[in-house]
Amino acid sequence: MVNPYLEIFIRGLGAFLGVLLITRLVGKTQVGQLTVSDFVNAIVVGSIAAAMVTDIKESGWYYLFGLLLFGLFTLFAEYATMKYRPLRKIIEGEPTILVHNGKILENNMKKLLYHVDDLMMQLRDKGVFNIADVEFAILEPNGKLSVLLKTQKQPLTPGDLQLPTRYQGVPSELIVDGQVIYQNLQQNKLTEDWLYAELEKMGIKSVKDVVYASLDTDGKLYVDTRRDTMPHLTDVTDKPPGGKISQ
């Protein structure tokens, strides 16, 4: 007879791998932008995985089969919605305008069971505190609010002022947790010797002492070491220097 704890461990590992496989199959879109159907899928997958781990009276293979089957259904639905736009609208829903030219559209709010407090909360989250400044506020299928301010309330950009700008790309990671990212060195046409020489200029003897190092598009090297020496460390808590809060 298999030890119950060992069986739960094996089932837990199987459930973890199954959920991980489904997550990888459906891609980053479903994970990062959770629609109503995605939310339901997540609950069902989680429930099956939990039952697989805890219900040791039933065969774990049944739950694993159900988990993979539900994953295939989810994957099929994702491909179907990609190909057929009307089906995508039915499953994932459509965006709804809640504010137009500073006016709240109450009928659309009622259809979604969406009240004014929700609207104001999400507007404030976007940095908008006056609803009169809003040209459009659109509730997306994933529950997020997209806001377009009126033109006179939008912040100026260098393009508005016709000012020239410099290209700013994504910095290249050269060292992460003491490990050199050789691929990024090659992409920037740099050598390991160059990197070590730059570290020596900063007084760093070993790459293991570096937590993070990156190179920006201007060629500037940023390095953070494990033992930072800071003259003053800002504390945002209310605790006094002794650590105890006075009465």
Long-range contacts (C-beta under 8 A, 24 or more apart in sequence): 4-56, 7-56, 7-60, 8-53, 8-54, 8-56, 10-60, 11-52, 11-53, 11-56, 11-60, 11-63, 12-53, 14-52, 14-60, 14-64, 15-49, 15-50, 15-52, 15-53, 15-63, 15-64, 15-67, 16-49, 18-49, 18-52, 18-64, 18-67, 18-68, 18-71, 19-45, 19-46, 19-49, 19-67, 21-68, 21-71, 22-67, 22-68, 22-70, 22-71, 22-74, 25-71, 25-74, 25-75, 26-71, 26-74, 26-75, 26-78, 27-78, 30-74, 30-78, 33-142, 33-144, 34-142, 34-143, 35-92, 35-93, 35-141, 35-142, 36-92, 36-93, 36-141, 37-77, 37-91, 37-92, 38-142, 41-70, 41-74, 44-70, 45-70, 45-71, 45-74, 92-141, 93-141, 94-141, 95-138, 95-139, 95-140, 95-141, 95-146, 96-138, 96-139, 97-136, 97-137, 97-138, 98-137, 98-138, 98-139, 98-145, 99-131, 99-134, 99-136, 99-137, 100-135, 100-136, 101-135, 101-150, 102-131, 102-132, 102-133, 102-134, 102-135, 102-150, 104-131, 112-139, 114-139, 119-145, 123-147, 167-217, 168-217, 169-216, 169-217, 171-214, 171-215, 171-216, 171-217, 171-222, 172-214, 172-215, 173-212, 173-213, 173-214, 174-213, 174-214, 174-215, 174-221, 175-207, 175-210, 175-212, 175-213, 175-223, 176-212, 177-211, 177-212, 178-207, 178-208, 178-209, 178-210, 178-211, 179-207, 180-207, 184-215, 188-215, 190-215, 199-223
